[in-house]
Amino acid sequence: LGRYSLAAVARFFEIEEPQEHRALPDTEMTYEVFRRLLTIADRRDIADMAMLSVLFGVGGKQKENQRQVLLVWEEALQREEAVEFVYAGERDLEISVVRIIPCRLERRARRVLLWGFDPEGKREKVFNAERILKISTRELRLAAGAEHETGAAFDGGG
């Protein structure tokens, strides 16, 4: 989006913007934006408020989430163990659960890239740390927000 003001988000969702800037019309527009965000989350099986907060940048959860992602990634690198994470695609916000064996972490000026190998194909892949919604050394079940019984996990910062 570039900008996250109510007017900018409403334009993105093609919501008619009243020019009044009064409490009731702004509240109605906020409700419509929120309703559309929930629809997107529902289509992507996001049932966890912490993941929703990270995905849409609500409440400053993104920086805390990224710190937790990096901690889990670095620990998995040291232990040479696989991680599993919920990832939101860069362009279409397609949500997927990814299992990867970390091989390196690369800090760039504006973002952190995480490199790892696909356990099955041994193909190297790269991920933007900001797009990881939830990470664990356990297996994740996306819709329920629950995890299997072994390993340490991050709960999404919520």
C-alpha positions as CSV (number, residue, x, y, z in Angstrom):
1,L,0.0,0.0,0.0
2,G,2.7,2.5,0.9
3,R,0.4,4.5,3.2
4,Y,-1.9,3.1,5.9
5,S,-4.2,6.0,6.6
6,L,-7.9,5.1,6.7
7,A,-8.4,6.9,3.4
8,A,-5.6,5.0,1.7
9,V,-6.8,1.6,2.9
10,A,-10.4,2.5,1.9
11,R,-9.2,3.4,-1.6
12,F,-7.3,0.2,-1.8
13,F,-10.5,-1.8,-1.0
14,E,-12.5,0.5,-3.4
15,I,-14.7,1.7,-0.5
16,E,-16.4,5.0,-1.2
17,E,-14.8,7.7,0.9
18,P,-17.1,10.4,2.3
19,Q,-15.5,13.8,2.3
20,E,-17.1,14.8,5.6
21,H,-14.4,13.5,8.0
22,R,-17.0,13.3,10.7
23,A,-17.2,10.7,13.5
24,L,-20.0,8.5,12.1
25,P,-18.9,8.3,8.4
26,D,-15.3,7.6,9.6
27,T,-16.6,4.9,11.9
28,E,-18.6,3.3,9.1
29,M,-15.6,3.4,6.8
30,T,-13.4,1.8,9.5
31,Y,-16.0,-0.9,10.0
32,E,-16.1,-1.7,6.3
33,V,-12.3,-1.8,6.1
34,F,-12.2,-4.2,9.1
35,R,-14.9,-6.3,7.6
36,R,-12.9,-6.7,4.4
37,L,-9.7,-7.6,6.4
38,L,-11.6,-10.3,8.3
39,T,-12.9,-11.7,5.0
40,I,-9.3,-11.9,3.7
41,A,-8.2,-13.6,6.9
42,D,-11.1,-16.0,6.7
43,R,-10.3,-17.0,3.1
44,R,-6.7,-17.7,4.2
45,D,-7.7,-19.7,7.2
46,I,-6.3,-17.3,9.7
47,A,-8.1,-17.9,13.0
48,D,-5.5,-16.6,15.3
49,M,-5.6,-12.9,16.4
50,A,-1.8,-12.8,16.8
51,M,-1.3,-13.9,13.2
52,L,-3.9,-11.4,12.1
53,S,-2.2,-8.6,14.0
54,V,1.2,-9.4,12.4
55,L,-0.3,-9.8,8.9
56,F,-2.1,-6.5,9.0
57,G,0.4,-4.6,11.2
58,V,-2.0,-4.1,14.1
59,G,-0.7,-3.0,17.4
60,G,3.0,-2.9,16.7
61,K,3.2,-6.7,16.7
62,Q,5.4,-7.0,13.6
63,K,8.7,-6.0,15.2
64,E,8.2,-8.3,18.2
65,N,7.1,-11.1,15.9
66,Q,10.3,-10.6,13.8
67,R,12.5,-10.7,16.9
68,Q,10.9,-14.0,17.9
69,V,11.2,-15.4,14.3
70,L,14.9,-14.5,14.3
71,L,15.4,-16.2,17.7
72,V,13.8,-19.4,16.6
73,W,15.6,-19.3,13.3
74,E,19.0,-18.8,14.9
75,E,18.4,-21.5,17.4
76,A,17.4,-23.9,14.7
77,L,20.5,-23.0,12.8
78,Q,22.7,-23.9,15.8
79,R,20.8,-27.1,16.4
80,E,20.6,-28.0,12.7
81,E,16.9,-28.7,13.0
82,A,14.0,-28.0,10.8
83,V,11.5,-25.2,11.4
84,E,7.9,-24.9,10.3
85,F,6.3,-21.5,9.7
86,V,3.2,-19.9,8.5
87,Y,4.2,-17.6,5.6
88,A,2.2,-14.8,3.8
89,G,3.2,-14.4,0.2
90,E,4.7,-11.1,-0.9
91,R,2.2,-10.2,-3.6
92,D,-1.0,-12.0,-3.0
93,L,-0.9,-12.7,0.8
94,E,-1.3,-16.4,0.0
95,I,-0.9,-18.2,3.3
96,S,1.1,-21.4,3.4
97,V,2.8,-23.6,6.0
98,V,6.4,-24.2,5.1
99,R,8.9,-26.7,6.5
100,I,12.5,-25.8,6.0
101,I,16.0,-26.6,7.3
102,P,17.7,-23.2,8.0
103,C,21.1,-22.6,6.4
104,R,21.7,-18.8,6.8
105,L,20.3,-15.5,7.8
106,E,21.0,-12.3,5.8
107,R,20.4,-8.8,7.2
108,R,19.9,-6.2,4.6
109,A,19.2,-2.5,5.0
110,R,15.4,-2.7,5.2
111,R,14.7,-6.4,5.7
112,V,16.0,-9.7,6.9
113,L,16.2,-12.7,4.5
114,L,16.1,-16.3,5.8
115,W,17.6,-19.0,3.6
116,G,16.9,-22.7,4.0
117,F,16.6,-26.0,2.3
118,D,13.4,-27.8,1.5
119,P,13.8,-31.1,3.4
120,E,12.4,-33.2,0.5
121,G,14.0,-31.6,-2.6
122,K,17.1,-30.1,-0.9
123,R,16.4,-27.0,-2.9
124,E,17.5,-23.7,-1.4
125,K,14.7,-21.1,-0.8
126,V,14.6,-17.6,0.6
127,F,12.0,-16.0,2.8
128,N,11.4,-12.4,4.0
129,A,11.3,-12.6,7.8
130,E,8.6,-9.9,7.9
131,R,6.2,-12.3,6.1
132,I,6.5,-15.1,8.6
133,L,3.4,-15.0,10.8
134,K,4.2,-17.9,13.1
135,I,7.3,-20.1,13.5
136,S,8.0,-23.2,15.5
137,T,10.3,-26.1,15.7
138,R,7.0,-28.1,16.0
139,E,4.5,-29.0,13.3
140,L,1.9,-26.2,13.0
141,R,-1.8,-26.7,12.2
142,L,-2.7,-23.5,10.4
143,A,-6.5,-23.0,11.0
144,A,-6.6,-24.1,14.6
145,G,-3.5,-22.2,15.6
146,A,-2.5,-25.3,17.6
147,E,0.7,-27.2,17.6
148,H,1.7,-30.9,17.9
149,E,3.2,-32.1,21.2
150,T,7.0,-31.7,20.8
151,G,9.5,-28.8,20.6
152,A,9.5,-25.1,21.4
153,A,7.2,-22.7,19.7
154,F,6.4,-19.1,19.4
155,D,2.8,-18.2,19.8
156,G,2.6,-15.2,17.5
157,G,3.4,-12.5,20.1
158,G,-0.2,-12.2,21.4
